[in-house]
């Protein structure tokens, strides 16, 4: 009897084993078992699709705060101190520390890797001045340091940017009336600069001045308005670039054309993508210097928009208190040129916008952040 029961259990175990193996085969064969079997996959198909790397840049003319027309500064030695006193008062009334807060907020919203700055002013005074008496002691008392003020405003927004390149442009000192038969001296030093975010690796910095420069009389002296460019090569997300910040001469078209030609010659054989930013004082799309740069192979990031509103950047009233925007031209540009002799584009503009152009962008006391609007652009990088 026990032998019959043992043989029955062995037959049952054999039947269960065959049934279990069939069930496992069916499941592994991907027909049923409660869930659909996955589709066959190729190696790497389960990796996430990453967007192409990109770099975001911004250009911003900070505006010194007064209209420093060479014709006005060419006043006679008798009237020059009074013209300068009015200009100095206007600079102070433009309240750069207040405007810097608004500019820092624009930067925080765009979060650019690289910022090109123009009209980064350092204003110094000497009291009493020695200009009228024929002295040559330079003014050293700082009235406003635009760079220091802006970096403080950025830090207050929780941003970490550093100065990667800076070029000193004009450095002019003139007498200023400070009372009845009393005179101070005021000194304006102008810079262009490049700021970089903390995750940008700067490789080198090589600022320089243009050979072409405007000269004009200031009282009995002749002043040369030196201009130039700040530039760096830098690496972002494994890709290297050449970034440039510049401010072309506004008062003389012939000199502006020569300066544009110098920029083209400087990087005609550059092996890196060139991102050229600044205040070009040549209105797109028909300005002569703008056309010179475009014909040399520079792509205007703004014109590659899917829809192209005007993108105007210049210029508000000199006192910055106009209640209706007076922007009528697009002269603040972000231009991109791919490496010399490259057969396929490496860097292509993807999107662009302007900042500081809306009424809501003004400061609490009703000042525009600058007489210019700023511009930013994002570029996509092909691997």
RABELGI-V978714 format. One record per residue. PSI is psi in whole degrees, 0 to 359 (NA if undefined). OMEGA is omega in whole degrees, -180 to 180 (* if undefined). BURIAL is + if it has 16 or more other ideal C-beta (glycine too) atoms within 10 Angstrom, else -. Layout:
psi:PSI omega:OMEGA burial:BURIAL
psi:PSI omega:OMEGA burial:BURIAL
This chain:
psi:314 omega:-180 burial:-
psi:325 omega:178 burial:-
psi:321 omega:178 burial:-
psi:320 omega:-180 burial:-
psi:322 omega:-179 burial:-
psi:318 omega:179 burial:-
psi:324 omega:179 burial:-
psi:319 omega:180 burial:-
psi:322 omega:179 burial:-
psi:318 omega:177 burial:-
psi:317 omega:-180 burial:-
psi:318 omega:-180 burial:-
psi:321 omega:179 burial:-
psi:318 omega:179 burial:-
psi:319 omega:-179 burial:-
psi:320 omega:180 burial:-
psi:317 omega:179 burial:-
psi:318 omega:-179 burial:-
psi:319 omega:-178 burial:-
psi:319 omega:179 burial:-
psi:322 omega:177 burial:-
psi:317 omega:-179 burial:-
psi:315 omega:179 burial:-
psi:319 omega:179 burial:-
psi:316 omega:-180 burial:-
psi:314 omega:-179 burial:-
psi:313 omega:-179 burial:-
psi:339 omega:177 burial:-
psi:0 omega:171 burial:-
psi:51 omega:173 burial:-
psi:314 omega:-180 burial:-
psi:218 omega:-174 burial:-
psi:30 omega:171 burial:-
psi:334 omega:-180 burial:-
psi:148 omega:176 burial:-
psi:142 omega:178 burial:-
psi:149 omega:-179 burial:-
psi:153 omega:176 burial:-
psi:150 omega:175 burial:-
psi:140 omega:-178 burial:-
psi:146 omega:175 burial:-
psi:157 omega:179 burial:-
psi:129 omega:178 burial:-
psi:352 omega:-178 burial:-
psi:337 omega:-178 burial:-
psi:0 omega:179 burial:-
psi:146 omega:179 burial:-
psi:148 omega:176 burial:-
psi:117 omega:-177 burial:-
psi:141 omega:176 burial:-
psi:155 omega:177 burial:-
psi:148 omega:180 burial:-
psi:155 omega:-178 burial:-
psi:163 omega:175 burial:+
psi:137 omega:-180 burial:+
psi:133 omega:-178 burial:+
psi:159 omega:178 burial:+
psi:146 omega:171 burial:+
psi:139 omega:-174 burial:+
psi:118 omega:170 burial:+
psi:120 omega:-173 burial:+
psi:339 omega:179 burial:+
psi:117 omega:-178 burial:+
psi:333 omega:176 burial:+
psi:1 omega:179 burial:+
psi:157 omega:178 burial:+
psi:102 omega:-177 burial:-
psi:67 omega:-179 burial:+
psi:127 omega:177 burial:-
psi:327 omega:179 burial:+
psi:322 omega:179 burial:-
psi:322 omega:-179 burial:-
psi:352 omega:177 burial:+
psi:19 omega:179 burial:-
psi:165 omega:179 burial:+
psi:158 omega:179 burial:-
psi:334 omega:-180 burial:-
psi:325 omega:-176 burial:-
psi:342 omega:-177 burial:-
psi:314 omega:-178 burial:+
psi:330 omega:-179 burial:+
psi:323 omega:175 burial:-
psi:317 omega:-179 burial:+
psi:321 omega:179 burial:+
psi:320 omega:178 burial:+
psi:319 omega:-179 burial:-
psi:319 omega:180 burial:+
psi:318 omega:177 burial:+
psi:320 omega:179 burial:-
psi:321 omega:177 burial:+
psi:314 omega:-180 burial:+
psi:322 omega:-180 burial:-
psi:340 omega:180 burial:-
psi:351 omega:170 burial:+
psi:64 omega:-178 burial:+
psi:321 omega:178 burial:+
psi:324 omega:177 burial:-
psi:319 omega:-180 burial:-
psi:328 omega:-179 burial:+
psi:328 omega:177 burial:+
psi:316 omega:179 burial:+
psi:320 omega:179 burial:+
psi:320 omega:177 burial:+
psi:323 omega:178 burial:+
psi:324 omega:174 burial:+
psi:316 omega:-179 burial:+
psi:319 omega:179 burial:+
psi:320 omega:-179 burial:-
psi:321 omega:-178 burial:-
psi:331 omega:179 burial:+
psi:52 omega:-177 burial:-
psi:151 omega:172 burial:+
psi:320 omega:-173 burial:+
psi:138 omega:179 burial:+
psi:127 omega:173 burial:+
psi:127 omega:-178 burial:+
psi:142 omega:172 burial:+
psi:161 omega:-175 burial:+
psi:47 omega:173 burial:+
psi:100 omega:-168 burial:+
psi:143 omega:170 burial:+
psi:114 omega:-175 burial:+
psi:122 omega:-178 burial:+
psi:154 omega:-177 burial:+
psi:164 omega:173 burial:+
psi:126 omega:-177 burial:+
psi:121 omega:-6 burial:-
psi:155 omega:180 burial:-
psi:162 omega:179 burial:+
psi:6 omega:-177 burial:+
psi:313 omega:-175 burial:+
psi:325 omega:-178 burial:+
psi:1 omega:177 burial:-
psi:10 omega:178 burial:-
psi:168 omega:-179 burial:-
psi:24 omega:177 burial:-
psi:121 omega:-177 burial:-
psi:148 omega:176 burial:-
psi:137 omega:-176 burial:+
psi:351 omega:-178 burial:-
psi:116 omega:-174 burial:-
psi:123 omega:173 burial:-
psi:310 omega:176 burial:+
psi:130 omega:174 burial:+
psi:100 omega:-173 burial:+
psi:320 omega:-177 burial:+
psi:313 omega:-179 burial:+
psi:319 omega:-179 burial:-
psi:316 omega:-179 burial:+
psi:317 omega:179 burial:+
psi:323 omega:176 burial:+
psi:319 omega:180 burial:-
psi:321 omega:177 burial:+
psi:317 omega:179 burial:+
psi:323 omega:179 burial:-
psi:336 omega:177 burial:-
psi:4 omega:-179 burial:-
psi:20 omega:-178 burial:-
psi:147 omega:180 burial:+
psi:99 omega:176 burial:-
psi:148 omega:178 burial:+
psi:157 omega:178 burial:-
psi:116 omega:-178 burial:+
psi:333 omega:179 burial:+
psi:142 omega:179 burial:+
psi:138 omega:178 burial:+
psi:132 omega:177 burial:+
psi:126 omega:179 burial:+
psi:233 omega:-178 burial:+
psi:144 omega:176 burial:+
psi:99 omega:-170 burial:-
psi:133 omega:176 burial:+
psi:131 omega:-176 burial:+
psi:160 omega:179 burial:+
psi:152 omega:-178 burial:+
psi:129 omega:177 burial:+
psi:131 omega:180 burial:+
psi:9 omega:-179 burial:+
psi:186 omega:-178 burial:-
psi:113 omega:179 burial:-
psi:31 omega:174 burial:-
psi:146 omega:-172 burial:-
psi:135 omega:167 burial:+
psi:170 omega:170 burial:+
psi:144 omega:174 burial:+
psi:138 omega:-175 burial:+
psi:127 omega:178 burial:+
psi:122 omega:173 burial:+
psi:127 omega:-175 burial:+
psi:140 omega:-180 burial:+
psi:152 omega:160 burial:+
psi:149 omega:-174 burial:+
psi:166 omega:173 burial:+
psi:126 omega:172 burial:+
psi:147 omega:178 burial:+
psi:147 omega:175 burial:+
psi:159 omega:-173 burial:+
psi:341 omega:-180 burial:-
psi:8 omega:178 burial:-
psi:129 omega:178 burial:+
psi:110 omega:179 burial:-
psi:128 omega:-179 burial:+
psi:313 omega:176 burial:-
psi:163 omega:177 burial:-
psi:131 omega:-175 burial:+
psi:66 omega:180 burial:-
psi:156 omega:-179 burial:+
psi:166 omega:180 burial:-
psi:151 omega:174 burial:-
psi:148 omega:170 burial:+
psi:322 omega:-179 burial:-
psi:129 omega:-178 burial:+
psi:146 omega:177 burial:+
psi:140 omega:174 burial:+
psi:142 omega:176 burial:-
psi:165 omega:-177 burial:-
psi:138 omega:170 burial:-
psi:104 omega:-172 burial:+
psi:236 omega:180 burial:+
psi:2 omega:-179 burial:-
psi:163 omega:173 burial:-
psi:128 omega:-177 burial:-
psi:133 omega:174 burial:+
psi:124 omega:-179 burial:-
psi:91 omega:-179 burial:+
psi:136 omega:174 burial:+
psi:164 omega:-179 burial:+
psi:210 omega:-179 burial:+
psi:144 omega:167 burial:+
psi:142 omega:-178 burial:+
psi:148 omega:174 burial:+
psi:155 omega:159 burial:+
psi:139 omega:-174 burial:+
psi:159 omega:179 burial:+
psi:130 omega:177 burial:-
psi:122 omega:178 burial:+
psi:41 omega:175 burial:-
psi:353 omega:-179 burial:-
psi:137 omega:178 burial:+
psi:148 omega:-178 burial:-
psi:163 omega:166 burial:+
psi:118 omega:178 burial:+
psi:140 omega:-177 burial:+
psi:137 omega:172 burial:+
psi:130 omega:-177 burial:+
psi:166 omega:-180 burial:+
psi:104 omega:-177 burial:+
psi:156 omega:-176 burial:+
psi:123 omega:-179 burial:+
psi:337 omega:-167 burial:+
psi:352 omega:-175 burial:-
psi:114 omega:-176 burial:+
psi:321 omega:-178 burial:-
psi:318 omega:178 burial:-
psi:322 omega:178 burial:+
psi:320 omega:178 burial:+
psi:320 omega:178 burial:+
psi:321 omega:179 burial:+
psi:320 omega:176 burial:+
psi:320 omega:179 burial:+
psi:323 omega:177 burial:+
psi:320 omega:178 burial:+
psi:315 omega:-179 burial:+
psi:314 omega:-178 burial:+
psi:327 omega:-176 burial:-
psi:324 omega:-174 burial:+
psi:27 omega:-178 burial:+
psi:332 omega:179 burial:-
psi:17 omega:-178 burial:-
psi:131 omega:-180 burial:-
psi:354 omega:178 burial:-
psi:157 omega:170 burial:+
psi:136 omega:-179 burial:+
psi:125 omega:175 burial:+
psi:105 omega:-174 burial:+
psi:120 omega:-173 burial:+
psi:151 omega:173 burial:+
psi:190 omega:176 burial:+
psi:106 omega:-173 burial:+
psi:351 omega:178 burial:+
psi:30 omega:178 burial:+
psi:109 omega:-168 burial:+
psi:127 omega:174 burial:+
psi:143 omega:7 burial:+
psi:1 omega:-170 burial:-
psi:354 omega:-179 burial:-
psi:140 omega:-177 burial:+
psi:314 omega:-179 burial:-
psi:323 omega:175 burial:+
psi:312 omega:-180 burial:+
psi:322 omega:178 burial:-
psi:317 omega:-179 burial:+
psi:318 omega:180 burial:+
psi:318 omega:180 burial:+
psi:341 omega:177 burial:-
psi:5 omega:174 burial:+
psi:7 omega:178 burial:-
psi:130 omega:179 burial:+
psi:133 omega:178 burial:+
psi:114 omega:-175 burial:+
psi:330 omega:-177 burial:+
psi:324 omega:-174 burial:+
psi:350 omega:-180 burial:-
psi:16 omega:176 burial:-
psi:149 omega:173 burial:+
psi:320 omega:172 burial:-
psi:138 omega:-172 burial:-
psi:87 omega:166 burial:-
psi:177 omega:-169 burial:-
psi:326 omega:180 burial:-
psi:37 omega:-174 burial:+
psi:143 omega:-178 burial:+
psi:355 omega:-175 burial:+
psi:141 omega:-6 burial:+
psi:144 omega:176 burial:+
psi:170 omega:179 burial:+
psi:152 omega:-176 burial:-
psi:331 omega:179 burial:+
psi:357 omega:175 burial:-
psi:16 omega:-175 burial:+
psi:10 omega:177 burial:-
psi:138 omega:-176 burial:-
psi:354 omega:173 burial:-
psi:131 omega:-177 burial:-
psi:138 omega:179 burial:-
psi:20 omega:179 burial:-
psi:126 omega:-177 burial:+
psi:356 omega:-176 burial:-
psi:157 omega:176 burial:+
psi:98 omega:-177 burial:+
psi:350 omega:177 burial:+
psi:112 omega:-164 burial:+
psi:154 omega:170 burial:+
psi:109 omega:-176 burial:+
psi:142 omega:-175 burial:+
psi:132 omega:173 burial:+
psi:128 omega:179 burial:+
psi:164 omega:-175 burial:+
psi:146 omega:178 burial:+
psi:137 omega:176 burial:-
psi:10 omega:178 burial:-
psi:140 omega:-178 burial:-
psi:335 omega:179 burial:-
psi:148 omega:180 burial:-
psi:136 omega:175 burial:-
psi:320 omega:-179 burial:+
psi:130 omega:180 burial:+
psi:131 omega:176 burial:+
psi:136 omega:-179 burial:+
psi:319 omega:178 burial:+
psi:160 omega:-179 burial:+
psi:159 omega:179 burial:+
psi:167 omega:174 burial:+
psi:158 omega:-180 burial:+
psi:155 omega:177 burial:+
psi:21 omega:-177 burial:+
psi:352 omega:-177 burial:+
psi:152 omega:179 burial:-
psi:325 omega:-180 burial:-
psi:348 omega:180 burial:-
psi:352 omega:-178 burial:+
psi:161 omega:-179 burial:+
psi:169 omega:180 burial:+
psi:334 omega:179 burial:-
psi:10 omega:174 burial:-
psi:20 omega:179 burial:-
psi:137 omega:169 burial:+
psi:147 omega:180 burial:+
psi:330 omega:178 burial:+
psi:169 omega:172 burial:+
psi:347 omega:174 burial:+
psi:152 omega:161 burial:+
psi:157 omega:175 burial:+
psi:172 omega:178 burial:+
psi:144 omega:173 burial:+
psi:158 omega:180 burial:+
psi:149 omega:173 burial:+
psi:133 omega:178 burial:+
psi:136 omega:173 burial:+
psi:146 omega:-176 burial:+
psi:128 omega:175 burial:+
psi:137 omega:178 burial:-
psi:NA omega:* burial:-
